[in-house]
Amino acid sequence: MIKNVVLDMGNVLLDYDPEVSLNLYCSGEEEKDVIRKELFNGPEWSLGDKGEIKDRDRYDLVKVRVPERFHAALKACTDNWEICMNPLKGAREFCEYVKKSGFGIYVLSNASDLFYTYFPKFLPLDFFNGVFVSSDYLMLKPDEKIYRTFLEKYGLKADECLFVDDREENVIGAQSVGMQTFWFMGDYEAVKGVLK
């Protein structure tokens, strides 16, 4: 029986789309391609989510791989990437539905320290029964350890939790510790159907 709903953040609640900042700050396709590769797909992104570096450190680490003529755009993208982190349509209403329906509601997200700057603009942290951010614990989904640590922290039983994530590997990771799961494709009504 499901008693708790555990939500990923990016592309489940907020729209993580690096193209927003690339389109705003880059002047051409080459610049976009380089910054997309080195910043958003580079190793520093995961290091930030794992808490091994801070957001403020990322520019200096990435710029050594980026031509100097692109440094201004890189700096703008690095400093302002979170402008894309806007609520998905229906996300707030879905969270309110979960809470009003009597379920515990939690966030379990791979995210860097900047999470605490942009996420509370969506809903206050205390709206949730718990918010678990990977960078605080030096671990990442889909490692089994993060799910086990999350469950232990909040005293939850795996089989009483429905974990909702847009990435298949994260869903599989949650299944491996016994959580019920939903692979999210943008349909909150489908998630509600599992909860009824």
N, CA and C of each residue as an Amber inpcrd file, in Angstrom:
protein
   588
   0.8440000  -1.2010000   0.0000000   0.0000000   0.0000000   0.0000000
   0.8820000   1.2560000   0.0000000   0.5980000   2.1610000  -0.9140000
   1.3870000   3.3890000  -1.0250000   0.9590000   4.3820000   0.0540000
   1.9280000   4.8200000   0.8420000   1.6740000   5.8320000   1.8630000
   2.4320000   7.1330000   1.5930000   3.4780000   7.0380000   0.7520000
   4.3370000   8.1970000   0.5030000   4.6420000   8.3250000  -0.9860000
   4.7030000   9.5650000  -1.4590000   5.0780000   9.8570000  -2.8360000
   6.4210000  10.5810000  -2.8000000   7.3900000  10.0060000  -3.5010000
   8.7580000  10.5320000  -3.5070000   9.0450000  11.0380000  -4.9160000
   9.2740000  12.3330000  -5.0370000   9.3630000  12.9830000  -6.3430000
  10.7750000  13.4380000  -6.6760000  11.1970000  13.1040000  -7.8860000
  12.3690000  13.7560000  -8.4470000  12.0060000  15.2260000  -8.6790000
  13.0010000  16.0730000  -8.8600000  12.7320000  17.4930000  -9.0830000
  12.8040000  17.8700000 -10.5570000  13.9640000  17.6560000 -11.2050000
  14.1490000  18.0880000 -12.5920000  13.2960000  17.2960000 -13.5660000
  12.4810000  18.0030000 -14.3140000  11.5830000  17.4340000 -15.3340000
  10.4750000  16.5700000 -14.7460000  10.2960000  16.6700000 -13.4320000
   9.1080000  16.1210000 -12.7790000   8.3350000  17.2610000 -12.1200000
   9.0610000  18.1560000 -11.4660000   8.4490000  19.3380000 -10.8650000
   8.8680000  20.6240000 -11.5740000  10.1630000  20.7490000 -11.8440000
  10.6890000  21.9350000 -12.5220000  11.2910000  21.5360000 -13.8620000
  11.2190000  22.4550000 -14.8110000  11.6340000  22.1930000 -16.1900000
  13.1250000  22.4780000 -16.3650000  13.9380000  21.4450000 -16.1980000
  15.3830000  21.6090000 -16.4090000  15.6700000  21.5380000 -17.9090000
  16.0230000  22.6870000 -18.4950000  16.2760000  22.7470000 -19.9370000
  17.4240000  23.7180000 -20.2060000  18.6610000  23.2040000 -20.3080000
  19.8310000  24.0690000 -20.5370000  19.7290000  24.9110000 -21.7970000
  18.8960000  24.4880000 -22.7560000  18.7750000  25.2560000 -23.9900000
  18.2570000  26.6710000 -23.7360000  17.5460000  26.8750000 -22.6500000
  17.0350000  28.2100000 -22.3200000  18.1960000  29.1840000 -22.1540000
  19.1870000  28.8260000 -21.3370000  20.3160000  29.7330000 -21.1340000
  21.2370000  29.7630000 -22.3490000  21.4050000  28.6310000 -23.0250000
  22.2330000  28.6210000 -24.2430000  21.6590000  29.5560000 -25.3000000
  20.3580000  29.5280000 -25.4860000  19.7220000  30.3930000 -26.4860000
  19.7980000  31.8660000 -26.0950000  19.7900000  32.1250000 -24.8010000
  19.8020000  33.5090000 -24.3290000  21.1930000  34.1280000 -24.3840000
  22.2200000  33.3510000 -24.0320000  23.5500000  33.9220000 -23.8460000
  24.5530000  33.6150000 -24.9530000  24.2480000  32.6730000 -25.8270000
  25.1990000  32.3000000 -26.8750000  24.8230000  32.9420000 -28.1980000
  25.8520000  33.3010000 -28.9840000  25.6020000  34.0400000 -30.2210000
  25.5370000  33.1500000 -31.4560000  25.8980000  31.9050000 -31.3430000
  25.8500000  31.0440000 -32.5170000  25.8720000  29.5730000 -32.1340000
  25.6930000  28.7250000 -33.1310000  25.5930000  27.2900000 -32.8740000
  26.8940000  26.6940000 -32.3560000  28.0350000  27.1790000 -32.8540000
  29.3060000  26.6350000 -32.3780000  29.4840000  26.9130000 -30.8880000
  29.1810000  28.1480000 -30.4980000  29.2880000  28.5310000 -29.0930000
  28.3620000  27.6700000 -28.2330000  27.1280000  27.4950000 -28.6920000
  26.1740000  26.6420000 -27.9680000  26.6990000  25.2220000 -27.8250000
  27.2050000  24.6760000 -28.9230000  27.6780000  23.2840000 -28.9090000
  28.8130000  23.0850000 -27.9110000  29.7580000  24.0280000 -27.9070000
  30.9100000  23.9230000 -27.0100000  30.4650000  24.0230000 -25.5510000
  29.6210000  25.0070000 -25.2530000  29.2020000  25.2230000 -23.8650000
  28.2710000  24.1120000 -23.3950000  27.4280000  23.6370000 -24.2850000
  26.5600000  22.4950000 -23.9370000  27.4130000  21.2920000 -23.5470000
  28.4310000  21.0280000 -24.3680000  29.2940000  19.8650000 -24.1340000
  30.1120000  20.0180000 -22.8540000  30.7610000  21.1660000 -22.6870000
  31.7110000  21.3190000 -21.5870000  31.0580000  21.6900000 -20.2530000
  29.9650000  22.4420000 -20.2970000  29.3120000  22.8580000 -19.0540000
  28.2240000  21.8670000 -18.6360000  27.2200000  21.7270000 -19.4820000
  26.0530000  20.9360000 -19.0780000  26.2860000  19.4290000 -19.1830000
  27.1470000  19.0070000 -20.0840000  27.4370000  17.5800000 -20.2270000
  28.8400000  17.2190000 -19.7360000  29.5460000  18.1900000 -19.1730000
  30.8930000  17.9480000 -18.6700000  30.8730000  17.3050000 -17.2920000
  32.0160000  16.8270000 -16.8320000  32.0820000  16.1190000 -15.5490000
  31.7320000  16.9880000 -14.3470000  31.9210000  18.3000000 -14.4740000
  31.6460000  19.1860000 -13.3340000  30.1660000  19.2160000 -12.9580000
  29.3030000  18.9300000 -13.9270000  27.8630000  18.9650000 -13.6190000
  27.5240000  17.8950000 -12.5840000  27.9910000  16.6760000 -12.8310000
  27.7570000  15.5850000 -11.8720000  28.5070000  15.8200000 -10.5630000
  29.6980000  16.4250000 -10.6530000  30.4520000  16.7210000  -9.4330000
  29.6830000  17.7010000  -8.5480000  28.9980000  18.6500000  -9.1740000
  28.1640000  19.5830000  -8.4160000  26.9910000  18.8720000  -7.7720000
  26.3230000  18.0140000  -8.5410000  25.1880000  17.2630000  -8.0020000
  25.6230000  16.3250000  -6.8840000  26.8570000  15.8600000  -6.9560000
  27.3600000  14.9480000  -5.9260000  27.9350000  15.7030000  -4.7280000
  27.9860000  17.0300000  -4.8230000  28.4700000  17.8300000  -3.7010000
  29.9820000  17.9120000  -3.6010000  30.6830000  17.4770000  -4.6490000
  32.1430000  17.5150000  -4.6140000  32.6980000  18.8790000  -5.0350000
  31.8700000  19.6720000  -5.7060000  32.1980000  21.0740000  -5.9770000
  30.9390000  21.9050000  -5.7300000  31.1140000  23.2120000  -5.5530000
  29.9840000  24.1330000  -5.4040000  29.6840000  24.7640000  -6.7620000
  28.4580000  25.2530000  -6.9210000  28.1030000  25.9280000  -8.1720000
  29.0760000  27.0520000  -8.4980000  29.4880000  27.7940000  -7.4770000
  30.3630000  28.9450000  -7.7090000  31.7360000  28.5390000  -8.2570000
  32.1200000  27.2700000  -8.0940000  33.4300000  26.8040000  -8.5600000
  33.4110000  26.3440000 -10.0150000  32.2480000  26.1620000 -10.5810000
  32.1360000  25.4560000 -11.8560000  32.7850000  26.2100000 -13.0160000
  32.6070000  27.5140000 -13.0790000  33.1430000  28.2870000 -14.2050000
  34.6540000  28.1260000 -14.3360000  35.3690000  28.2960000 -13.2400000
  36.8360000  28.2180000 -13.3000000  37.3240000  26.8420000 -13.7290000
  36.5860000  25.8170000 -13.3890000  36.9730000  24.4620000 -13.7610000
  36.6800000  24.1690000 -15.2320000  35.5810000  24.7020000 -15.7300000
  35.1550000  24.4110000 -17.1110000  35.8990000  25.2740000 -18.1290000
  36.2110000  26.5050000 -17.7860000  36.7320000  27.4580000 -18.7840000
  38.0560000  27.0040000 -19.4110000  38.8030000  26.1510000 -18.7060000
  40.0860000  25.6960000 -19.2570000  39.8930000  24.8450000 -20.5180000
  38.6830000  24.3380000 -20.7410000  38.4020000  23.5210000 -21.9270000
  37.6320000  24.2850000 -23.0010000  37.3980000  25.5650000 -22.7420000
  36.5660000  26.3680000 -23.6440000  37.3920000  27.5060000 -24.2400000
  37.3100000  27.7000000 -25.5770000  38.0540000  28.8160000 -26.1900000
  37.7290000  30.1510000 -25.5150000  38.7420000  30.9890000 -25.3900000
  38.5700000  32.2450000 -24.6530000  37.4640000  33.1240000 -25.2320000
  37.2770000  33.0490000 -26.5440000  36.2400000  33.8910000 -27.1670000
  34.8240000  33.5160000 -26.6980000  34.6820000  32.3470000 -26.0820000
  33.3730000  31.9100000 -25.5770000  33.2460000  32.0920000 -24.0670000
  34.2610000  32.6640000 -23.4280000  34.2480000  32.7390000 -21.9610000
  33.1190000  33.6050000 -21.4170000  32.7900000  34.6870000 -22.0950000
  31.7130000  35.5660000 -21.5930000  30.3780000  34.8180000 -21.5830000
  30.1170000  34.0990000 -22.6660000  28.8680000  33.3310000 -22.7350000
  28.8840000  32.1890000 -21.7270000  30.0390000  31.5340000 -21.5860000
  30.1670000  30.4580000 -20.6040000  29.8800000  30.9860000 -19.2050000
  30.4540000  32.1470000 -18.8830000  30.2430000  32.7340000 -17.5480000
  28.7680000  33.0440000 -17.3190000  28.1140000  33.5950000 -18.3370000
  26.6910000  33.9260000 -18.2140000  25.8520000  32.6590000 -18.0150000
  26.1700000  31.6230000 -18.7850000  25.4290000  30.3600000 -18.6500000
  25.6930000  29.7110000 -17.2930000  26.9310000  29.7690000 -16.8340000
  27.2930000  29.1630000 -15.5530000  26.6180000  29.8840000 -14.3950000
  26.5780000  31.2140000 -14.4780000  26.0360000  32.0090000 -13.3780000
  24.5110000  32.0610000 -13.3660000  23.8970000  31.7750000 -14.5150000
  22.4420000  31.9750000 -14.6190000  21.6880000  30.7780000 -15.1730000
  22.2940000  29.5840000 -15.1340000  21.6480000  28.4260000 -15.7540000
  20.2770000  28.1280000 -15.1520000  20.0930000  28.5030000 -13.8880000
  18.8440000  28.1280000 -13.2090000  17.6340000  28.9270000 -13.6730000
  17.8420000  29.8770000 -14.6150000  16.6900000  30.6160000 -15.1280000
  15.6750000  29.6900000 -15.7960000  16.1210000  28.5040000 -16.1910000
  15.2040000  27.5610000 -16.8290000  14.3570000  26.7970000 -15.8160000
  14.6800000  26.8910000 -14.5360000  14.0460000  26.0240000 -13.5440000
  12.6760000  26.5570000 -13.1250000  11.7630000  26.5280000 -14.0630000
  10.4030000  26.9870000 -13.8190000   9.4790000  25.7860000 -13.6230000
   8.4010000  25.9570000 -12.8600000   7.4950000  24.8310000 -12.6150000
   6.8880000  24.2970000 -13.9060000   6.8090000  22.9820000 -14.0000000
   6.0780000  22.3670000 -15.0970000   4.5890000  22.6270000 -14.8890000
   3.8620000  22.7240000 -15.9640000   2.4230000  22.9700000 -15.8760000
   1.7530000  21.8420000 -15.0930000   1.0640000  22.2170000 -14.0520000
   0.3470000  21.2440000 -13.2350000   1.1380000  20.6910000 -12.0720000
   2.4210000  21.0460000 -11.9680000   3.2750000  20.4660000 -10.9180000
   2.8210000  20.8790000  -9.5190000   2.5650000  22.1530000  -9.3470000
   2.1620000  22.6400000  -8.0220000   0.8220000  22.0220000  -7.6110000
  -0.0970000  21.9780000  -8.5650000  -1.4180000  21.4110000  -8.2850000
  -1.3080000  19.9240000  -7.9330000  -0.3980000  19.2260000  -8.6260000
  -0.1960000  17.8140000  -8.3380000   0.3270000  17.6260000  -6.9160000
   1.3050000  18.4330000  -6.5260000   1.8450000  18.3370000  -5.1650000
   0.7530000  18.6030000  -4.1300000  -0.0830000  19.5840000  -4.3980000
  -1.1690000  19.9020000  -3.4640000  -2.1680000  18.7490000  -3.3880000
  -2.4230000  18.0930000  -4.5250000  -3.3160000  16.9420000  -4.5630000
  -2.7580000  15.8050000  -3.6960000  -1.4670000  15.5290000  -3.8580000
  -0.8250000  14.4520000  -3.0960000  -0.9580000  14.7140000  -1.5960000
  -0.6770000  15.9350000  -1.2130000  -0.7140000  16.2820000   0.2100000
  -2.1420000  16.2170000   0.7540000  -3.0910000  16.7890000   0.0170000
  -4.4930000  16.7950000   0.4720000  -5.0720000  15.3910000   0.5190000
  -4.5200000  14.4790000  -0.2910000  -5.0080000  13.1030000  -0.3160000
  -4.4620000  12.2700000   0.8390000  -3.5950000  12.8690000   1.6530000
  -3.1280000  12.2090000   2.8600000  -1.8290000  11.4310000   2.7300000
  -1.1820000  11.5390000   1.5790000   0.1080000  10.8720000   1.3990000
   1.2280000  11.7370000   1.9760000   2.2900000  11.0810000   2.4480000
   3.5070000  11.8160000   2.7110000   4.0850000  12.2370000   1.3740000
   4.7020000  13.4140000   1.3210000   5.2650000  13.8970000   0.0550000
   6.7160000  14.3270000   0.2750000   7.5890000  13.7740000  -0.5510000
   9.0320000  13.9710000  -0.4010000   9.6570000  14.3240000  -1.7400000
  10.8080000  14.9750000  -1.6800000  11.6320000  15.2250000  -2.8660000
  12.9420000  14.4670000  -2.6810000  13.3520000  13.7450000  -3.7330000
  14.6450000  13.0620000  -3.7580000  15.2920000  13.4020000  -5.0900000
  16.2620000  14.3170000  -5.0720000  16.7770000  14.8860000  -6.3090000
  18.3000000  14.8830000  -6.3740000  18.8120000  14.5900000  -7.5650000
  20.2020000  14.8950000  -7.8750000  20.2610000  16.3940000  -8.1600000
  20.9140000  17.1490000  -7.3090000  20.9790000  18.5980000  -7.4970000
  22.1670000  19.1680000  -6.7400000  22.6760000  20.2780000  -7.2470000
  23.7980000  20.9730000  -6.6150000  23.2910000  21.8960000  -5.5090000
  24.2120000  22.6080000  -4.8740000  23.8570000  23.4670000  -3.7430000
  22.9080000  24.6060000  -4.1250000  22.8550000  24.9600000  -5.4080000
  21.9720000  26.0480000  -5.8320000  20.4920000  25.6730000  -5.7130000
  20.2100000  24.4030000  -5.5200000  18.8330000  23.9220000  -5.3110000
  18.0930000  24.7960000  -4.3080000  18.7980000  25.1770000  -3.2380000
  18.1480000  25.9050000  -2.1520000  17.8670000  27.3680000  -2.5010000
  18.3650000  27.8100000  -3.6510000  18.0620000  29.1560000  -4.1300000
  16.8050000  29.1590000  -5.0050000  16.7350000  28.2170000  -5.9480000
  15.6110000  28.2550000  -6.8910000  14.4050000  27.4160000  -6.4700000
  14.6160000  26.3010000  -5.7740000  13.4800000  25.4120000  -5.5010000
  12.4250000  26.0350000  -4.5920000  12.7910000  26.7740000  -3.5340000
  11.7570000  27.3480000  -2.6630000  10.8400000  28.3520000  -3.3680000
  11.2340000  28.8190000  -4.5630000  10.3390000  29.6930000  -5.3300000
   9.1610000  28.8890000  -5.8840000   9.3350000  27.5690000  -5.9740000
   8.2710000  26.6700000  -6.4420000   7.3020000  26.3740000  -5.3000000
   7.8160000  25.8200000  -4.2360000   7.0500000  25.5680000  -3.0130000
   8.0260000  25.6440000  -1.8350000   7.5810000  26.1200000  -0.6790000
   8.4770000  26.1750000   0.4810000   8.9520000  24.7670000   0.8420000
  10.1750000  24.6680000   1.3250000  10.7090000  23.3560000   1.6890000
   9.8290000  22.6670000   2.7260000   9.2370000  23.4540000   3.6330000
   8.4400000  22.8290000   4.6950000   7.0560000  22.3880000   4.2150000
   6.7380000  22.6300000   2.9510000   5.5250000  22.0410000   2.3690000
   5.6570000  20.5160000   2.3430000   6.8950000  20.0490000   2.1740000
   7.1830000  18.6300000   2.0180000   7.5150000  17.9910000   3.3660000
   7.2510000  16.7000000   3.4680000   7.6290000  15.9590000   4.6670000
   9.1420000  15.7810000   4.7530000   9.7970000  15.8450000   3.5990000
  11.2430000  15.7600000   3.5610000  11.7760000  16.1430000   2.1890000
  12.9440000  16.7820000   2.1800000  13.6150000  17.1530000   0.9360000
  15.0500000  16.6430000   1.0320000  15.4100000  15.7450000   0.1120000
  16.7040000  15.0700000   0.1480000  17.4610000  15.4170000  -1.1290000
  18.5260000  16.2000000  -0.9790000  19.2890000  16.6970000  -2.1270000
  20.6410000  15.9870000  -2.1620000  20.9570000  15.4180000  -3.3080000
  22.1440000  14.5640000  -3.4380000  23.4310000  15.2410000  -2.9770000
  23.5930000  16.5220000  -3.2980000  24.8540000  17.2030000  -2.9780000
  25.0950000  17.3230000  -1.4730000  24.0410000  17.2160000  -0.6770000
  24.1940000  17.2550000   0.7840000  24.7600000  15.9500000   1.3380000
  24.6720000  14.8830000   0.5320000  25.0220000  13.5490000   1.0340000
  26.1570000  12.8880000   0.2460000  26.7110000  13.6130000  -0.7270000
  27.8480000  13.1310000  -1.5100000  27.5470000  11.7930000  -2.1990000
  26.3520000  11.7000000  -2.7600000  25.9550000  10.5020000  -3.5080000
  24.9270000  10.8950000  -4.5570000  24.7410000  10.0120000  -5.5390000
  23.8610000  10.3170000  -6.6650000  22.9330000   9.1470000  -6.9800000
  21.7120000   9.4550000  -7.4300000  20.9040000   8.4280000  -8.0860000
  21.6210000   8.0740000  -9.3900000  21.6080000   6.8400000  -9.8260000
  20.8030000   5.7110000  -9.3420000  21.5220000   4.7720000  -8.3770000
  22.5700000   5.2160000  -7.7040000  23.2570000   4.3660000  -6.7250000
  22.2600000   3.9350000  -5.6400000  22.1990000   2.6480000  -5.3770000
  21.2800000   2.1260000  -4.3530000  21.4440000   2.8380000  -3.0230000
  22.6660000   3.2550000  -2.7360000  22.9660000   3.8590000  -1.4320000
  22.1220000   5.1090000  -1.1670000  21.8480000   5.8850000  -2.2020000
  21.0960000   7.1260000  -1.9740000  19.6540000   6.8240000  -1.5800000
  19.0650000   5.7960000  -2.1880000  17.6840000   5.4370000  -1.8530000
  17.6150000   4.8720000  -0.4340000  18.5900000   4.0350000  -0.0910000
  18.6090000   3.4550000   1.2610000  18.8090000   4.5390000   2.3210000
  19.7070000   5.4880000   2.0270000  19.9660000   6.5870000   2.9730000
  18.7270000   7.4530000   3.1360000  18.0440000   7.7230000   2.0370000
  16.7960000   8.4990000   2.0650000  15.7500000   7.8090000   2.9510000
  15.5470000   6.5190000   2.7090000  14.5400000   5.7690000   3.4720000
  14.8780000   5.7480000   4.9550000  16.1560000   5.5500000   5.2660000
  16.5900000   5.5200000   6.6680000  16.4020000   6.8790000   7.3390000
  16.7570000   7.9330000   6.6210000  16.6620000   9.2870000   7.1910000
  15.2340000   9.6080000   7.6330000  14.2610000   9.2240000   6.8150000
  12.8770000   9.5850000   7.1110000  12.0760000   8.4330000   7.7200000
  12.7280000   7.2990000   7.9840000  12.0490000   6.1830000   8.6280000
  10.9290000   5.5930000   7.7920000  11.1620000   5.4900000   6.4850000
  10.1290000   5.0100000   5.5640000  10.3890000   3.5670000   5.1480000
   9.2980000   2.8490000   4.8600000   9.3930000   1.5030000   4.3060000
   9.3810000   1.6070000   2.7860000  10.3290000   0.9270000   2.1540000
  10.4720000   1.0350000   0.6940000   9.1820000   0.7090000  -0.0350000
   8.4900000  -0.3630000   0.3650000   7.3150000  -0.8040000  -0.3880000
   6.0930000   0.0730000  -0.1630000   6.2090000   1.0410000   0.7450000
   5.1200000   1.9920000   0.9690000   5.3570000   3.3180000   0.2410000
   6.4480000   3.3680000  -0.5300000   6.8110000   4.5950000  -1.2490000
   6.6410000   4.4160000  -2.7590000   6.0240000   5.4090000  -3.3940000
   5.9830000   5.4820000  -4.8510000   7.0100000   6.5220000  -5.2810000
   8.0370000   6.0770000  -5.9780000   9.0960000   6.9620000  -6.4440000
   8.8110000   7.3490000  -7.8930000   8.8210000   8.6590000  -8.1680000
   8.4660000   9.1840000  -9.4850000   9.6680000   9.9290000 -10.0620000
  10.1570000   9.4750000 -11.2280000  11.3450000  10.0800000 -11.8440000
  11.2060000   9.9930000 -13.3570000  11.8150000  10.9500000 -14.0540000
  11.7430000  10.9500000 -15.5240000  12.8690000  10.1430000 -16.1630000
  13.8220000   9.6610000 -15.3890000  14.9560000   8.9150000 -15.9360000
  14.8410000   7.4360000 -15.5780000  14.8880000   6.6050000 -16.6010000
  14.6840000   5.1720000 -16.3950000  15.6900000   4.5780000 -15.4230000
  16.9650000   4.9930000 -15.5160000  17.9770000   4.4100000 -14.6450000
  17.7120000   4.7240000 -13.1790000  17.1040000   5.8920000 -12.9060000
  16.7810000   6.2370000 -11.5250000  15.5950000   5.4310000 -11.0080000
  14.6500000   5.1590000 -11.8950000  13.5080000   4.3130000 -11.5480000
  13.9910000   2.9000000 -11.2090000  14.8930000   2.3820000 -12.0390000
  15.4400000   1.0430000 -11.8000000  16.2100000   1.0000000 -10.4760000
  16.9530000   2.0650000 -10.1850000  17.6750000   2.1450000  -8.9110000
  16.7290000   2.0710000  -7.7210000  15.6070000   2.7670000  -7.8060000
  14.6270000   2.7400000  -6.7150000  13.9790000   1.3620000  -6.5890000
  13.7150000   0.7230000  -7.7220000  13.1390000  -0.6280000  -7.7000000
  14.0780000  -1.6050000  -7.0020000  15.3660000  -1.3850000  -7.1660000
  16.3530000  -2.3160000  -6.6210000  16.3590000  -2.3480000  -5.0910000
  15.8060000  -1.2980000  -4.4630000  15.7180000  -1.3060000  -2.9990000
  14.2950000  -1.5830000  -2.5270000  13.4090000  -1.9290000  -3.4600000
  12.0560000  -2.3330000  -3.0970000  10.9930000  -1.2560000  -3.1580000
  11.3290000  -0.0760000  -3.6870000  10.3280000   0.9820000  -3.8060000
   9.4100000   0.7070000  -4.9930000   8.1610000   1.1050000  -4.8630000
   7.2680000   1.1270000  -6.0160000   7.6740000   2.3350000  -6.8620000
   7.5020000   2.2390000  -8.1680000   8.0290000   3.3060000  -9.0310000
   7.0600000   3.6830000 -10.1410000   7.2840000   4.8970000 -10.6470000
   6.5430000   5.3980000 -11.8070000   7.5260000   6.1640000 -12.6780000
   7.6690000   5.7350000 -13.9280000   8.5390000   6.4200000 -14.8890000
   7.7330000   7.5530000 -15.5060000   8.1030000   8.7790000 -15.1340000
   7.2870000   9.9560000 -15.4580000   7.5660000  10.4790000 -16.8650000
   6.4810000  10.6720000 -17.6180000   6.5850000  11.1940000 -18.9870000
   5.7830000  12.4840000 -19.1470000   5.4880000  13.1400000 -18.0340000
   4.7840000  14.4110000 -18.1130000   3.3120000  14.3570000 -17.7670000
   2.7990000  13.1840000 -17.3920000   1.3600000  13.0180000 -17.1650000
   1.0670000  12.8240000 -15.6730000   0.6900000  13.9130000 -15.0090000
   0.3710000  13.8260000 -13.5820000  -0.8870000  13.0030000 -13.3330000
  -1.8200000  13.0370000 -14.2700000  -3.0560000  12.2650000 -14.1050000
  -2.7420000  10.7700000 -14.0430000  -1.7470000  10.3460000 -14.8050000
  -1.3520000   8.9290000 -14.7740000  -0.8030000   8.5520000 -13.4080000
  -0.0500000   9.4650000 -12.7870000   0.4730000   9.2010000 -11.4530000
  -0.6890000   9.1300000 -10.4590000  -1.6340000  10.0330000 -10.5820000
  -2.7990000  10.0200000  -9.7020000  -3.5340000   8.6910000  -9.8030000
  -3.5860000   8.1410000 -11.0180000  -4.2650000   6.8670000 -11.2300000
  -3.6410000   5.7460000 -10.4150000  -2.3300000   5.7880000 -10.2220000
  -1.6390000   4.7710000  -9.4140000  -1.9740000   4.9600000  -7.9280000
  -2.2390000   6.2030000  -7.5400000  -2.4750000   6.5110000  -6.1310000
  -3.9080000   6.2260000  -5.6910000  -4.8130000   6.0890000  -6.6390000
  -6.2340000   5.9020000  -6.2890000  -6.5220000   4.4600000  -5.9080000
